[in-house]
């Protein structure tokens, strides 16, 4: 089975497609607050999934990292407006130190296609 990589760099690819499964790298964005960062991250996820031939209705799992769990409600307010209500993925959310202090949220998804 072939492997396709989108936006391949020296260190990582933004997406890896293997068969009918799409694996996205953790997506982060800059912005003044967790809501604006979450909106930008979800837009990036939408774009990558479209390029991989799928969409948010086919997300299997989502892993969400927050730099501060106090931002849980703010992130959820954006997530809840975005997620496909008929096809919500399995999801985990945790607090952790992200790659840079300016990042408040990082989201990783795995989706099906086909």
N, C-alpha and C positions, 0 to 999 in steps of 0.2 A: 504494500500500500504506500502511495507516495506521501511525501510531506511537503507542504507549501508554507513559506514564511513571508509575512508582510512586514515591510519596514525593518528589514534585517540590518542590524548594526554589529559592531565588533563584540559587544557584550551581550546583546539580547535582540529578540525580534518582538515587535509590538503584538503580533498574532502568529500563531502556528496552527495550521490546519492539517489534521491527520484523519483521512477518511471523512466521516461525517461529523467530526468533532472539531470545534474551534476553541482554542485556548488563548485568552488575552493576557498580556502582561499587566501588571498593576498599573492602573491609570491614575494620574495625579494632575492637578491644575493649580494655577495661582489665582488668588482672589482675596478679597478683604475678610471673608467669613466662610464658615463651613457650608452655608447654603449656596453661595455663588460658586465655590469650588466644586461642590457636589453636582450642580447643574452642568458645569463645564466637563467634569469627568463623565457624566452620563451621556453628554453629547459626543464625546470622544468614543465612548463605548458604542453608541448607535452607529457612528461612522465606520468604525473598524468592523463591526458585525456586518454592516451592509457590504463592505468591500469583500468580506469573506463569504457572502452569499446567504446570510441569515439575518435575524433580527431579535429584538428583546423578548419576543413571545417564545423563543426557543432557548432561552437561557436555562441551563440545568442547575448551576450553582453560582452563588456570589459570595465572595469573602470580602468583608469591609473592615478596613483598619482606620481607626480614628486616633489622632494624636492625643485627644482628651475625650474620654467617654462622656463628659458633660455636654459635648456636641451631638450626642445621640439623637435627641429630639429634633434638632435643626436639620441634621442629615436626613432623618426619617421623613420630615415634612416634604423634602424634595423627592426622595426615593418614592414615597407613596403616590405622588402625583405622576411619576414617570413609569413605574413598574406596570407590566401588563397584568391587570387585576384577574383576568381569566387564567393566566399561566404564570403565577409567581414561582420563582426558583426556590430551591433550598438555599438557605442563607445563614451565614455566621457573621457576627460583628464583634470586634474586640478593640481594645486600646493598645497602642504600641507606638514606639518611637519610629517616626517615618524618616525618609532619606534626608530631609532638610526641615528645619523648624517652620519654614513658610508653608509647608504642606499640612493641611488639617485632616484630609481624608484621602484614602487610596482604596480603589475598588478593583477586584480581580474577578473575572467571570469565565465560565466555561459554557459553551452553547452547542447545540446540535444544529446541523444544517441538512438540507435535503428533504 
